[in-house]
Amino acid sequence: MDFVMLVTKWADALKHPAILLQALFSLLGIWILLWSANHWFAMQAGTLGGPSFCSFSSYWNCDRVALTAYASVFGIPVGLFGAAWFFVCLLLSWTEGISRKIVLSAYGLAWLSCLYFAFVLLVQLRMGCLVCLLGYLAWAGAGLSLFFSPRMGLLSRFSSGFCFLVGVLLLSFAGLRMSSSHVGDFSPEELSRLRDNVRQATAERIVIDSPMRYGTTGSDLVVHEFFDYGCPACAAAFLHTLPVLMNEFEMELISIPYPRDGRCNPALPDNVRSHSCSLSEAGLCLREQNRDKDFSHKVMNTLLEENRLISLEEALRGFRHDSAALQSCLDRGEMREKLQEMIVEANRLQIRATPTFFINGRRMQGALPIPLFRVVLEELQLLEK
C-alpha cells in the first residue's frame, strides 16, 4: 500500500510542469558535466583524436578551455564536481523536511560558481566554451523551475541519504572509468626501454634561437620543437599534447618553424605543403604582437578539422591583430631571414620529419602519446638533478 501511495505521489508530482522541468534540466546538466569530465580526461591523455564539436573557432574552443588550470581541482575535472552538486541540489529540493532556504542556498552556491567561471572565461582566459554555456543554462533552468515548484517532499530523509550514497558511488565509478579508458596501454617493458633510450641518447646542440618561446625561462627542461604549419601531427602536439605537459612540468618550449615548402626550403624541391613558408614568416612576425599562439591555433585547428592548410590571406581573415605592424614586419624581411636561418639549422641537424623535438638536446622524432612524452620528461628531470 505504501509503495502504491509513493508511486502515486511521484506520478502526481511529475505532472506539475515546474517539477518535471527541474528534473529534466538537472538530468541534462548532469549529462553535460559528465561529458565535459570525460572530455577533460581525453585531453589529458591525448586520446581525443581531433577537435571536439565545441571547438569550431579560435575563440569558441572548449578544447583550449579544458587545457587550462581552471578546468580541474586537485587533478579532478570540474565537470565531476558540477555533476555531483547538481545531484545534491536535486535531492535537497525533493527531500521532506529540508527548508527552502537550504535548497536555495545550495542552488545559490552553484550560480555563484557559474558566475565565477563565466568571469574567468570572459576576462581571464578570453575564450568561449559552448559546453560551459550549456551547463550554465542548465543550472539557470533548474533554478528557475525550483521557484515555481511546490514543496512535495518526494523523498524521506532516509531515502534521500541512500540515494546520495548510491549517487556518490556511481559518480566515483564513472570518474574512474573515464580516467582508465583514456590511459595508454603501455607495458612495463615498453616504458623501461623508453627510459633506457632517453638515458643513453646523446645531447645535440641547437645553435638557432626563436622568438617563439613559451613557458618558464631558465627551466631545467628545455624543449626545442621543429614544426610545420601543414603537419597534422604538429597540430595535434600544439593543440593537445604540449599544453597538457606544460601545465604539469616546469619547462621552456622553443618553437622553430621548419616549413616543408620548397619555395623557402632548399632541401625540398617540391611544394610539399604550399603556404607553409608564408604562414611561418607571419607567425614569427605576430610574435611581436603576442598573437602568434592564437594565429597558430587558428591555422592548425582548421588543418585538423578540414584536412587542409589554409593560405595566409585566409588565416588573417577575421583574425584580430595589428595589420599595419604585421605588414611592416613582413616588408622589412627580418623574419624571412630568421626563417632561413632556422631552415639551415634544421637541415644541418638532418631533420627529416615534423614534429621533431630536442628535449635538453636529446632528439625525439614524431608526436609521442602524452603518457610516453610524460615518461621522457620525468626521466630527464631525474637526470638533471
C-alpha positions as CSV (number, residue, x, y, z in Angstrom):
1,M,0.0,0.0,0.0
2,D,2.8,2.4,0.9
3,F,4.6,1.6,-2.4
4,V,1.4,2.4,-4.3
5,M,1.0,5.7,-2.5
6,L,4.6,6.6,-3.2
7,V,4.2,5.8,-6.9
8,T,1.0,7.9,-7.0
9,K,2.7,10.7,-5.2
10,W,5.6,10.7,-7.7
11,A,3.2,10.5,-10.7
12,D,1.2,13.5,-9.4
13,A,4.4,15.5,-8.8
14,L,5.8,14.9,-12.2
15,K,2.6,16.1,-13.7
16,H,3.5,19.5,-12.4
17,P,5.4,21.3,-15.2
18,A,7.9,23.0,-12.9
19,I,8.9,19.8,-11.1
20,L,9.2,18.0,-14.5
21,L,11.3,20.8,-15.9
22,Q,13.6,20.9,-12.8
23,A,14.2,17.1,-13.2
24,L,14.9,17.4,-16.9
25,F,17.2,20.4,-16.6
26,S,19.1,18.6,-13.8
27,L,19.5,15.4,-15.8
28,L,20.6,17.5,-18.8
29,G,23.1,19.4,-16.6
30,I,24.5,16.1,-15.2
31,W,24.9,14.7,-18.6
32,I,26.7,17.8,-19.9
33,L,29.0,18.0,-17.0
34,L,29.9,14.3,-17.2
35,W,30.6,14.8,-20.9
36,S,32.9,17.6,-20.0
37,A,34.7,15.5,-17.4
38,N,35.2,12.7,-19.9
39,H,36.5,15.3,-22.4
40,W,39.0,16.6,-19.8
41,F,40.3,13.1,-19.3
42,A,40.7,12.6,-23.0
43,M,42.5,15.9,-23.4
44,Q,44.9,15.0,-20.6
45,A,45.7,11.6,-22.1
46,G,45.9,12.9,-25.7
47,T,43.3,10.4,-26.9
48,L,40.8,12.9,-28.4
49,G,42.0,12.3,-32.0
50,G,40.8,15.7,-33.3
51,P,39.0,18.9,-32.3
52,S,35.7,18.4,-30.4
53,F,32.4,19.5,-31.8
54,C,32.5,22.5,-29.5
55,S,35.9,23.7,-30.9
56,F,34.9,25.5,-34.0
57,S,37.0,28.7,-33.9
58,S,40.0,30.2,-32.1
59,Y,37.6,31.8,-29.6
60,W,34.8,29.2,-29.2
61,N,37.1,26.3,-28.3
62,C,36.3,24.0,-25.4
63,D,39.5,22.0,-26.1
64,R,41.6,25.1,-25.2
65,V,39.5,25.7,-22.1
66,A,39.9,22.1,-20.9
67,L,43.7,22.5,-21.0
68,T,43.7,25.5,-18.6
69,A,44.4,25.2,-14.9
70,Y,40.7,26.2,-14.2
71,A,39.4,23.0,-15.7
72,S,40.3,20.8,-12.7
73,V,40.8,20.9,-9.0
74,F,43.3,18.6,-7.3
75,G,43.5,16.6,-10.6
76,I,39.8,16.1,-10.8
77,P,37.8,17.7,-13.6
78,V,35.4,20.5,-12.6
79,G,32.7,18.7,-14.5
80,L,32.6,15.8,-12.0
81,F,32.2,18.3,-9.1
82,G,29.4,20.0,-11.0
83,A,27.6,16.8,-11.8
84,A,27.7,15.8,-8.1
85,W,26.4,19.2,-7.0
86,F,23.5,19.0,-9.5
87,F,22.6,15.7,-8.0
88,V,22.8,17.1,-4.4
89,C,20.7,20.1,-5.2
90,L,18.0,17.9,-6.8
91,L,18.0,15.6,-3.8
92,L,17.7,18.5,-1.4
93,S,14.8,20.0,-3.2
94,W,12.9,16.7,-3.2
95,T,13.6,15.7,0.4
96,E,10.9,16.2,3.0
97,G,11.8,18.4,6.0
98,I,14.5,20.4,4.2
99,S,13.9,24.1,4.4
100,R,13.6,26.1,1.2
101,K,16.4,28.4,2.4
102,I,18.8,25.4,2.4
103,V,17.8,24.4,-1.0
104,L,18.1,27.9,-2.4
105,S,21.5,28.3,-0.7
106,A,22.7,25.2,-2.5
107,Y,21.5,26.5,-5.8
108,G,22.9,29.9,-5.0
109,L,26.3,28.4,-4.5
110,A,26.0,26.8,-7.9
111,W,25.0,30.1,-9.5
112,L,27.9,31.9,-7.9
113,S,30.3,29.2,-9.2
114,C,28.8,29.7,-12.7
115,L,29.3,33.5,-12.4
116,Y,32.9,32.9,-11.3
117,F,33.7,30.6,-14.2
118,A,32.0,32.9,-16.7
119,F,34.2,35.7,-15.4
120,V,37.3,33.5,-15.8
121,L,36.3,32.7,-19.4
122,L,35.5,36.2,-20.4
123,V,38.1,38.2,-18.5
124,Q,41.0,35.9,-17.6
125,L,41.1,33.4,-20.4
126,R,39.2,35.4,-23.1
127,M,37.8,32.2,-24.5
128,G,34.4,30.9,-25.3
129,C,33.1,27.5,-24.2
130,L,29.9,26.2,-25.7
131,V,29.7,23.2,-23.3
132,C,30.2,25.6,-20.3
133,L,27.5,27.8,-21.6
134,L,25.1,24.9,-21.9
135,G,26.0,23.9,-18.3
136,Y,25.2,27.4,-17.1
137,L,21.9,27.4,-18.9
138,A,21.0,24.0,-17.3
139,W,21.7,25.5,-13.8
140,A,19.6,28.5,-14.7
141,G,16.7,26.4,-15.9
142,A,16.8,24.1,-12.9
143,G,16.9,27.0,-10.5
144,L,14.1,28.9,-12.2
145,S,12.0,25.8,-12.2
146,L,12.6,25.4,-8.5
147,F,10.9,28.8,-7.8
148,F,7.7,27.6,-9.4
149,S,7.8,24.1,-7.9
150,P,5.6,23.2,-5.0
151,R,7.3,21.5,-2.0
152,M,6.0,18.0,-2.1
153,G,8.6,16.0,0.0
154,L,9.0,13.3,-2.6
155,L,11.8,11.5,-0.6
156,S,12.2,10.8,3.1
157,R,15.5,11.7,4.6
158,F,16.5,8.1,4.8
159,S,15.7,7.6,1.1
160,S,17.5,10.8,0.2
161,G,20.6,9.7,2.2
162,F,20.5,6.3,0.5
163,C,20.2,7.9,-3.0
164,F,23.1,10.2,-2.1
165,L,25.4,7.3,-1.2
166,V,24.4,5.5,-4.4
167,G,25.0,8.7,-6.4
168,V,28.4,9.2,-4.9
169,L,29.4,5.6,-5.7
170,L,28.1,5.9,-9.3
171,L,29.9,9.2,-9.9
172,S,33.1,7.8,-8.4
173,F,32.8,4.8,-10.6
174,A,32.1,7.0,-13.7
175,G,35.2,9.1,-12.9
176,L,37.5,6.1,-12.5
177,R,36.0,4.5,-15.7
178,M,36.6,7.7,-17.7
179,S,40.2,8.0,-16.3
180,S,41.1,4.4,-17.1
181,S,39.6,4.5,-20.6
182,H,42.0,7.3,-21.6
183,V,45.2,5.8,-20.2
184,G,47.5,4.4,-22.8
185,D,48.1,0.6,-22.7
186,F,51.9,0.5,-22.4
187,S,53.7,-2.4,-20.9
188,P,56.4,-2.0,-18.2
189,E,58.9,-3.3,-20.8
190,E,58.0,-0.6,-23.2
191,L,58.3,2.1,-20.5
192,S,61.6,0.7,-19.3
193,R,63.0,0.6,-22.8
194,L,61.9,4.2,-23.4
195,R,63.7,5.3,-20.2
196,D,66.9,3.5,-21.2
197,N,66.8,5.2,-24.6
198,V,66.4,8.6,-23.0
199,R,69.3,8.0,-20.7
200,Q,71.6,6.7,-23.5
201,A,70.7,9.4,-26.0
202,T,73.4,11.9,-26.9
203,A,72.6,15.5,-26.4
204,E,72.8,17.6,-29.5
205,R,73.4,21.3,-29.6
206,I,70.8,23.6,-31.1
207,V,72.5,26.8,-32.2
208,I,69.5,28.7,-33.5
209,D,67.1,30.7,-31.4
210,S,63.5,31.5,-31.9
211,P,61.2,34.4,-30.7
212,M,58.5,31.7,-30.2
213,R,59.4,31.0,-26.6
214,Y,56.8,29.9,-24.1
215,G,56.7,28.5,-20.5
216,T,59.4,29.0,-17.8
217,T,62.6,30.8,-18.9
218,G,65.7,29.2,-17.4
219,S,63.9,25.9,-16.6
220,D,65.9,22.7,-16.3
221,L,63.7,21.2,-19.1
222,V,64.2,23.0,-22.4
223,V,62.2,21.6,-25.4
224,H,63.1,22.7,-28.9
225,E,60.3,21.8,-31.3
226,F,60.8,21.9,-35.1
227,F,57.3,22.1,-36.6
228,D,55.4,22.8,-39.8
229,Y,52.1,24.5,-40.0
230,G,50.8,21.9,-42.5
231,C,51.8,18.9,-40.4
232,P,48.8,17.2,-38.7
233,A,51.0,15.6,-36.0
234,C,52.4,19.1,-35.3
235,A,48.9,20.4,-34.9
236,A,47.9,17.6,-32.5
237,A,51.0,18.3,-30.5
238,F,50.4,22.1,-30.4
239,L,46.7,21.8,-29.6
240,H,46.7,18.9,-27.2
241,T,50.0,17.4,-26.1
242,L,52.2,20.4,-25.3
243,P,49.5,22.4,-23.3
244,V,48.9,19.4,-21.1
245,L,52.6,18.8,-20.4
246,M,53.3,22.5,-19.9
247,N,50.6,22.5,-17.2
248,E,52.3,19.6,-15.5
249,F,56.0,20.4,-15.9
250,E,58.1,23.5,-15.4
251,M,59.6,23.7,-18.9
252,E,60.6,26.1,-21.6
253,L,59.3,25.5,-25.1
254,I,61.1,27.0,-28.0
255,S,59.1,26.5,-31.2
256,I,61.1,26.7,-34.5
257,P,59.2,26.7,-37.8
258,Y,60.5,24.3,-40.4
259,P,58.3,24.7,-43.5
260,R,58.0,21.7,-45.7
261,D,57.7,24.0,-48.6
262,G,60.2,24.2,-51.5
263,R,59.6,27.9,-52.0
264,C,61.7,28.7,-49.0
265,N,63.3,25.3,-48.0
266,P,66.1,24.3,-50.4
267,A,66.1,20.8,-49.0
268,L,62.7,20.3,-50.5
269,P,62.5,20.8,-54.3
270,D,58.7,20.4,-54.4
271,N,56.0,22.4,-52.6
272,V,55.1,19.6,-50.3
273,R,53.0,22.0,-48.2
274,S,52.2,25.2,-50.0
275,H,51.5,28.2,-47.9
276,S,53.8,26.9,-45.1
277,C,56.6,29.4,-45.9
278,S,54.3,32.5,-45.7
279,L,52.5,31.2,-42.6
280,S,55.8,30.6,-40.9
281,E,57.1,34.1,-41.6
282,A,53.8,35.6,-40.5
283,G,53.8,33.5,-37.3
284,L,57.2,34.8,-36.4
285,C,56.1,38.4,-37.1
286,L,53.0,38.0,-35.0
287,R,55.1,37.1,-32.0
288,E,55.9,40.8,-31.8
289,Q,52.2,41.3,-31.1
290,N,51.9,38.3,-28.8
291,R,49.4,36.9,-31.3
292,D,51.4,34.0,-32.6
293,K,49.8,31.3,-30.5
294,D,46.3,32.4,-31.5
295,F,47.4,32.5,-35.1
296,S,48.9,29.0,-34.9
297,H,45.8,27.8,-33.2
298,K,43.5,29.0,-36.0
299,V,45.7,27.5,-38.7
300,M,46.3,24.2,-37.0
301,N,42.7,23.8,-35.8
302,T,41.5,24.3,-39.4
303,L,44.1,21.8,-40.5
304,L,42.7,19.1,-38.3
305,E,39.1,20.0,-38.8
306,E,39.1,20.4,-42.6
307,N,42.2,18.4,-43.5
308,R,43.7,21.4,-45.5
309,L,46.3,24.0,-44.9
310,I,44.8,27.5,-45.3
311,S,46.6,30.4,-47.0
312,L,48.0,33.3,-45.1
313,E,45.2,35.5,-46.5
314,E,42.5,33.1,-45.2
315,A,44.3,32.8,-41.9
316,L,44.3,36.5,-41.3
317,R,40.7,37.0,-42.4
318,G,38.7,37.8,-39.2
319,F,41.8,37.4,-37.1
320,R,42.4,40.1,-34.5
321,H,45.8,41.7,-35.0
322,D,47.6,44.9,-35.9
323,S,47.6,44.5,-39.7
324,A,49.9,47.6,-40.2
325,A,52.5,46.2,-37.8
326,L,52.3,42.8,-39.4
327,Q,52.8,44.3,-42.9
328,S,55.7,46.4,-41.7
329,C,57.4,43.3,-40.3
330,L,56.8,41.3,-43.5
331,D,58.1,44.2,-45.6
332,R,61.3,44.6,-43.5
333,G,62.1,40.9,-44.2
334,E,63.8,40.4,-40.9
335,M,61.7,37.4,-40.0
336,R,62.2,36.0,-43.5
337,E,65.9,36.0,-42.9
338,K,65.3,34.5,-39.5
339,L,63.2,31.7,-41.0
340,Q,66.0,30.9,-43.4
341,E,68.5,30.6,-40.5
342,M,66.0,28.2,-38.9
343,I,65.8,26.1,-42.0
344,V,69.6,26.0,-42.4
345,E,69.8,24.8,-38.8
346,A,67.1,22.2,-39.3
347,N,68.9,20.9,-42.4
348,R,72.2,20.8,-40.5
349,L,70.5,18.6,-37.9
350,Q,69.2,16.4,-40.7
351,I,65.6,16.8,-39.7
352,R,63.5,14.6,-41.9
353,A,60.1,14.8,-40.3
354,T,58.0,17.1,-38.2
355,P,57.5,17.4,-35.4
356,T,61.0,16.8,-34.2
357,F,61.7,17.6,-30.5
358,F,65.0,18.1,-28.8
359,I,64.4,17.8,-25.1
360,N,67.6,19.1,-23.3
361,G,69.2,18.3,-26.6
362,R,68.0,14.7,-26.9
363,R,66.3,14.1,-30.2
364,M,62.7,12.7,-30.3
365,Q,61.1,12.4,-33.7
366,G,57.3,12.4,-34.1
367,A,54.5,13.1,-31.7
368,L,54.6,10.7,-28.8
369,P,51.4,9.9,-26.9
370,I,51.1,12.1,-23.8
371,P,51.9,9.2,-21.3
372,L,55.1,8.4,-23.1
373,F,56.1,12.0,-23.5
374,R,55.5,12.4,-19.8
375,V,57.9,9.5,-19.1
376,V,60.6,11.2,-21.2
377,L,60.2,14.4,-19.3
378,E,60.2,12.7,-15.9
379,E,63.4,10.8,-16.8
380,L,65.2,13.9,-18.0
381,Q,64.2,15.7,-14.8
382,L,65.9,12.9,-12.8
383,L,69.0,13.1,-15.0
384,E,69.2,16.9,-14.4
385,K,69.2,16.5,-10.6
